[in-house]
């Protein structure tokens, strides 16, 4: 339940052994290297090796992208999460990656991709020409007349406004003395007419003048089109069919090798990612002619283990612990017992604890699990979900974060069973609603101590009481942290005084029902706590009056603590909603069960569907609101989340599971 102590270390390695040494350190997986922010600032940095690795990774990513829609045997994210990835040692991964002749595979696939790209470009060009020629199919003239002409005449294809077509024809007739021909070929839409004009070369200037006056827009015909439009259309369609067949053949060829190529790319990608990470560290270490020198953060408790890892290279390495500098910011690594470690992702979702500060995980976990159980509050739901998540934990080798998440849900649903049994909620009021379950009713009643539906005030009091206890606990943690840091006056004036005041006010308000002495003690505690606050909260002011005013105003924060305590009433609201939905579902079942012939079937469908809906709705609310109480009400009392997560130099893979490497706890 504390943060791992970090040490700063320096390692000097003989250059000839650098690759082997850093390979073992990477496998060790508990060192975070302190590397220059800019590669160019590192003496001896050579990016040539990295570029070669990046090229290989680029090939792997290209193959994965290209083969993704074709491969049928590819792993999904669920496979990795559930631990279905192949398990290999680091040595076997290296041998597998190097034995698959992947560069040749990548080059073959790049050739297929290039040819397919060329086909797509040619198809696009031909389709553009085809769309241009389709309106001209009625023209019984070779296109060479319009893109080349003859020695005497030349043709022009284009579009002109339908409303001026006849005027355009008459103008050409009048201007050129009948030595031209105009053919209307059809409509191109949007009020335009496609037409062909044949003119003498000697009258080309007159034609251009008339064309400009009437807005004639010329169509450019590719010079390689010489036959009639209908003949060229037929050629283009035949060529498109040929290209489509070739593309289909190439895709079939790619599909035949897709599964193997995809698997090869995954293995190579994992291998090269590990190698790239290692090369980056080696190349960015400080260098001399024969030595690589680097500094790193590591848990102090791992020092002996690292020395054992480096023992085979004893004569080639020198490991030493160095003092931290004033501006050093060590990374944060959490360390908690197994039952609480599952809640570490919940802590990190809020923020990384400041190094040297408080890790709230173990202190938050019992409250979170209890609140989850109170919000969900149904033993029947809890039994099923605890069994489900426990099965997933035992059956599958889950990824680290998913395993912790399932552990949180399994433990939380265990608390749900406890709360549900105490409140008598088993799939709502199923035991009471269905007569055929009357045999188990005495057992249910024996376990039940409270019915929130009939006595919500008691459940509300329990909720507020637990909430107040957590708030006081948060202030106590903050007080102890101040004492640990040597701020004794702050611990007394800013934390202990509030604990005394708040506990005193509660004892004064509610202690009379227990004993008059309790109420009296509460009055005294309230007075003492208030007095300390009034006299200390303005201590940074020089003026005595300002100190007194600020001290008095500080007492107004009692309302903030009251509001925080009232926030815990949501435990009652969510617990009642879970029970109410279950009761409604059961009531609907009893109403329809008497329907002739299909009553039992309808009741079964409503029971299953209704309770599934209840589980989905209530487990989400229970998780979110239980977490909110930790983040807003509890963490705000003591938690500083300004840290930086420990990011070790390790063998990180996306596909295979390495069997001989470590993961930071």
N, C-alpha and C positions, 0 to 999 in steps of 0.2 A: 504493500500500500504506500510505497514511497517511490520517488524517482531514482533511477539508476545513477550512481555516481560515475561521471565521465572523466577520463583523463586524456591529456594531450601527449601524444607520443611522436617521436621522430625515428624514421627508419632509413638507414643507409644500406644500399644493396650494390654489390659489384655488378657492373653493366652486363657481364656475360651470363649472370644468373637471374637477371631481372625478370625475364619472362616466366621462368619456373617459380620464382618466389612469389610474384604477384598472382600467379595462377592459384597457388595454395592459399594466399590471403583472400582472394576472391571466393574460393570455395569455403573458407572459414566464415566469411559473411558478417563480421562484427566490427569492421573498420570503416569510418567515414572520412575520406581523404579531404584534406584542405588544399584545394587546387586554385591556381590563379583564375581570376574572373575572365581574363582575356588570353586566348591562346597565344597571341603574338607576343605577349609580354614574358613568355616562359623561355629561358635560355635553352637552346638546343631543340626546340619544338619542331618536329618534322611531320607535316600532315600527309605526306605521300602514302605512308602505310594506311592511314585512316581513310584516305580517298579510295584506295583499292578495296578496303572492307566495305565502304559505303557503296561502291559500285556493285559489289556482290549482294549487299542488302537491297539495293535498288532492283537488281535482277529478281531477287526473291519476291519483293513486293509486287513487281510487275507480273510475275507468273501467278501469284495469288489473286491479283485483281483480274487478270485475263481469264483464269480458269475457274474463278468463283461461280459464274453462272452455269458452267459445264460439268464441274465435278459433282459426283453423287455421293461420294464417301468422304465428307469433310466434317470436321468436328465443329460443334456449336459452342456458344458460351456456356450453355448448360452442362455440356460434357466436361468442360474444365472445372466449372464450379462444383460438380459432383464427383470430381476426382477420377473421371474416366479417361484422362489423358495417358498416353503411354509413359511408362516409368523407365528411365535410363540413367546410368551413371554418367558422370561428366566425360569420362574417357570413351564410353560407348557412343555418346552423342557426337563427340569429335570424329570418331571413326565412321559413324553413319553419315555425317555431313560430308566428309571427304571422299567417301566411297561411291557416292551417288552420281558422280560426273555431272554435277548440276550446271556448270557453265555451258556444256554442250546442249543440255535440255533447254536452258534459257535462250540460247541462240536459235535453236530450232523453233521455239515458240515465238521469238521475236520475228523470225522470218515469216511465220504464219500471220502474225499480227500486221507486219508491213504489207504483205500481199493483200490481206483483207482491207487494209486502209486504202491501198491503191485501187482496189475494186470499188470501194465506197465512193472514192473521189471520181472515178470514171463513171459510175452509175449516176452520180449527182450531175456530172457534166452532160451526160447523154439525156437524162430526164429533162434538163433545162432546154436542150436543143429540141427534144420531142415536143415539149409544150409550145415551143416557138413554131414548129412545123405543122402541128395538127390543124390550125386554122387555114393552112395553105394547101391541104390535101386536094382541094378542087382545082388547083392550078395545074394544067397539063403542059408545063414548060420545064425544061431543065433548070435547076437552081444555079447552074453556071452562068446563065443569062443575067442573074442578079448579083452574083459576087465577083464575076469577071467581065461579062459582056462579050461582044464581038468587036470587030474592027469598025463597024458602022453604028451599032446601037448598043445600048445598055439598059438593064432593067432596074427598077427600084421598088422594093417592097416596104410597106409602111402602114400606118394607121392615120385616120383623119376623122374629124367629127362627122357624125352621120348627117347632121343638119346642113353641112356645107359641101357634102360629097358631090352633088350634082353641079353646084356652082364651081367647084374645083375642076371638074371634068370639062365644063364649058369654057372656063378660063384657059385651060391647056389647049383646047381646040382652037380658040380664037387667037391665042398668042403664038401657037406653033403651026398654024395653018393645016391642021389635020394630019400632021406627020407623027402623031403619037397614038398610043393605045392605052386605055384605062380599063382594068378589070376589077370588078367588085368580087371579093372572095368570101366575104362573110362578116359577121359581127364579132368583135372582141370583147363585148360588154362595155359597161359604163359609157354608152353613147358613142362608141368609136367603131369605125368601119375599117376592115383590113382590105387593102387594095394593092394591085400591081400596076406599075406604069412602065411602058416601053417608050423610050425616046431616042432620037438620033444624037450621037455624040456632039454633032455640030450645034445642037440646040440645048446643050446641057445647062448653060447659064440661064436661058429663059425658063427652063423647068425649075431650077433652084429658086428663081425669083418668085414664081407662082407658088411653089411648095411652101416657101417661107411666109408668103402672104396668107395662106389658108391653114397654116399650122400642121403641115404634113410631117409626121414623125417617122423617120426612116428606121427600118429593121435591118440590123447587121446580120448577114448570113455567113457562117464559117466557110472559108474558102475550100475546105476539103469536101464540101457537099456539092456534087455536080449533077446527080440524077434528078428526076422529078421529085416533088415533095412526097408523094405517095410511096415511091421507091425508097427514098431515104428513111421514111418512117418505118417501112418494113425492115430495112437493114438495122436500124437502131433497136427495134423491138427484138430482133433476133440476137443482137449483141447483148442486150440486157438479159435476155433469157440465158445466154451463154455465161455471162458474169454471175448470174444468180446460181447457176448450177456449179460453177467453180467455187463460189463462196460457200455453198452448202457442202461441197466436198472438203474444203479446208476446215470447216467447222466440225465435220465428222472426223477428220483426221485429228483435230485437237481434242475432241471428246474421247477418242480412244486412249489418249495418254493423259487425260485430265486428272484422274484420281492419283496416279503415281506422281505426276508432276506437282500436284497440289501438296501431297504428303512430303515430297522431297523439299519443296520450297519452305514448308513449315519447319522442318528439321534444320535446314540450312539457315533460315532466318534466326532461329533460336541460338544456333551455334555462333553465327556471326555477331549477334547482339552481345553475347558474352565476350567474344574476342574484342569487339569495338570498345566495350566498357573497360576492358583490361588495358588495351592500347592507349586509350585516352589518359588513364591514370599514369601509366609508365612514361608516356611522352610529355606529360605536363609536369612531371616531377622535375625538380632542379637537377641539373646534370653537370658532371665534370667529365674528363676524358674517360674515366673508368668507373664512375659511380653514379647511381641514381639516389637522390635524397628527397624524401617527402615526409610531411607531417599529417597526422590523422587523429580523429577522436575515436575513443573506444571505451566501453565500460571497463572500469578498473578491475572488476571481478573477472574479466576475461584475459587479463595479462598473462597469467600462467598458461592458459590454454593456447594463446598465440605463440608463446615461447616454445611450447611443444611442437606446434605446427612448423616453426622455423628451425627446429633442432637439426634437421638434415642439412641445413645450409649455414650451420653455425659459423664457419670460417669466412662466409661470404656476406654476412649481414651484421648489422649493429642496431639493436633496438634499445631506445632509451626513453624514459618519461621526462618531459620538459615542463617547466612551470608555465602556468597560464599567464598571458599578458592581460593588461587592464581592459582592453577592448575586446577580448575574446568572449564569444557567446557560445557556450557548449550546446550541442543538440539535446533534445529531451527524449528519453526512452522510459516508458512506463514499466513497472514491475508489480504485479498483483498476484495474489493466490488464485488458483484455478477457478473457483466459483465466482470471483469478482472480475477476473481477466476478460470474461465475455462482455463486460460492460465498457471495456476500453474504447471500442469504436464510438460509443455514445459520448464519452468524454471528449474524444478527438473531433467529433462533429461540432461541438461547441467551440473548441479551440485547444491548441497544444499548451499544456501547463508550462509556465515559466520555469526555466531551469533553476533549481534551488528553492522552488516554491512548493506548493502542496498539490499532490495528486489526489483528486477527489473521488476516484473510481470506487475504491473499496468502501468509502464512507457513504457514497451515493447509492450503491448497488442494493443494500437491503431495503431502503425506502422505495427505490424504483420497483423492485419485485413485489413488495407489499401493495404499493399503489396500483400496479398493474392488476394484481389479483382483486383488489377492491373495486376497480373500475369494470373489469370483465365479469367477475363475481358469479360465475355459474360453474358448478362442479362437473356437470355433464360435458360442457364445452371443454373445460380444462382437461378432463380425462382423455378425450379423443385427441386434442391437440398436443398434449404432453406425449402421448404414445406416438403420434405422427412425427413430431420433431425429434424425439429420442430415436426412433427408427432411422431417420435420415442421418443422425449423428453416428449411429453404430454401423449402418449399412454402407455409407459412402465416405470416401476420403475427401471431404469438402475442403475448399480453399479456406485459408485462415480466417478471413473476414466473414465469409458465409457460415463457417462453423461457429464463430462467436455469436453471430446473429441468431442462429438456431438454438444455441445454448441459452441466450437471453429469453427466447420465446418458450423454450422447454421449462426453464426455472420459473418464469413468469406464470405459465399455465399451471405449474405445480402450486404456486401461491393461489391461483384461481380455484383450484380444487379445494384447498383449505378454506378460503373465504366462502365459496359456494356451499360447502358442507355446513359451515357455521350458520349461514343465513338460510339454509334449506332450499337452495336453488339448484335443481337438477333438470336441465333443459327447461328452464322456467319452472312452472309448478306441475311438471309432468306427473310426478308421483301422486299428487292430490287430484289432478284433472282426470286421470284414466283409472277407472275402477279395477281393471285387471292387474294393476300394480299395488293394490292395497296390502299385499303380503309384505312388501318392503317398506311400507309407510312407517311402522314403528322404528325401524333402523334409521330412517331419515330423520324422524322426530327426535331420536335420541342424540343425534349429532348436532341438531339445530339449537342454537342459543339465542338467535336474534332473527326477527323477520322485518327487514327494512320497509316492506310494503305496508305493514301495519304499525310499525314503530320507527318512522324515519328520523325522528328527533334524536333518538339514541345513536343511530348510525351517523347522523350529522355531528353529534358531540364527539364520537370516536374519531371521525375524520378531522375535525378541527383540532382535537387534542393531539393527534399524531402530527398534524401539520405544525402546530406550535412547538412540539418537541423537536421537529427537524430544524425549525428556524433557530431555536436556542442552541441546538447542536452546531449549526453553521457559525453562529457567533462564537461558540466555544472553540471551534477549529481556528477561527481567525485570531482569537486571543492567544491560543497556544503557538500559532505561527509567529505572532509578534514577540512572544516571550523567547522563542527559538532564535529570533533575529536580534535579541537584546533590547528591544523596544519595550521595556517594562512599564514605563509610564503610559504609553499608548495602549498597551494591553489592559491596564487597569481603567484608564479614563474613557477609552473609546469602545471597549468590548465588554469587560467585566461589569462596568456600570450599567450597560443596557441589559445584560443578563439578569443582574440583580433587580433592576426596575421592572422588567417585563414579568419575571417570575413572581415578584412581589405583587404586581397588579393582579395577576391571575389568582394568586393565593388569597388576596384581599377580596376579590370579587366572588370566588367560588369556594373558598376555604371555610366559610361560615357553615356550610352544610355538613362539614366534617367535624370541625371543632372551632370554638371561638379563639383558641390559641393560634390556630393556623391563620385565621384572618388577622389576628394581631401581628403575628410575624410578617405577614404580607404587607401590612401598613408600614412596619419598620423598614422592610426591604425596599419598598417603593420610595419612602422618604430618603433613605441612604442613596439609592441609585440616582434619584432625581437631583439630590444635592451635589453628588460628584459630577454629574453632567453639567449642571448649571455653573459650577465653579471651574470646569476644565475645558469646555468646548470652545470657549473664546480665547484660549491661552495664547494664540498667535497675535492677538491685538494688544497694543500698548495701553490704550485708554481703558480705565477700569469700567466705565459705563458701557462701552462697546462689548467688553468681555461679558458683562452681566446680561446684556440684551441678547447676544448670540447664544449664551448658555441657556437662557429661558426659551428662546426660539427653538433650540435643539429638541426640547421636549415635544415639539409638534410632530416629530418623527414617529411618535407612538402611533399616529394614525396610519403611517406607512406599514408598520408591523401588523396593525389590525387588518389592513387590506390584504397583506400577504397571507395572514392566517385564514381570512375568509376565502381566499382562492382555493383552499383545500376542500371547500364545499362541493367542488366539482366531483370529488370521489363519490359523494352521495348521489349526485345527479346521474353520473354515468352508470353507477351500480344499479340504480332504479331503472334506467332505460333498458339495460340488458335484461333485467327480470321482467319488465313490462312487455318487451317484444316477445319474449318466450311465452308469457302468459297469453298474449293475444293469439299467437300461433296455435297454442294448445286449445284455446277456446274455439277457434275456427275449425280445428279438427273434430272437436266434440259436436259441433253444429252440423257438419256435413256427413258424419259417420252414419247417420240414420237414413241417408238417401238410398233408396232401393237399388240393389245390384252393384252400384259403383261407389257406394259410400266409403267403404274401407280403402278403395284405391285412391279416391279423392283425398281422404284423410291422410293417407301415407304420403301422397305428393305434397300436400300442404305442409305436413310435418317436416319432411326432408328439405323442401325448398325454403320454407320459412325459417327454419333453424340455421340453414346455410347462410341465408341473408343476415340473420342476427349475428352469426359468428363473424362474417366479413365486415359488417358495419361496426360491431362493438370491439373487435380486436384492434382495429385501426384507431378508434377513439381512445381505447385504453392505452395503447402504446404512445400516441402523440401527447395526450394530456398528462400521463405519468412523467414523460420526458420533459414536458413544459414546466412542471412543478420543480424539477431539478434545476433546469436552466435559469428560470426567472426568479423563483423564490429562494432556492437553496444556494446555488452557485454565487449569486450576487452578494452573499454575505462574506465570502472569503476568497473566492477563486480568482486567480490571475492567469489569463490564458494568452500570454505574449511570447510563448516559446516557439522553438523551431524543431520539427519532428526529426528524429534520428533517421538518416538515410544512408544505410551502409552500402559499401562496395561489395556486391554479391553477384551470384549467378542468377540473373532474372530471366525467366523464360515465359513465353506466351502459349506454348503448345505442349511440350513434354514436361513431365514432372521429374526433376533430378532427385536421385535417391541418396546421394552422398554429400549433400550440402546442408548448411545450417540456415535457420531463419531466426532473426532476433526475436526473443520472447516478448 
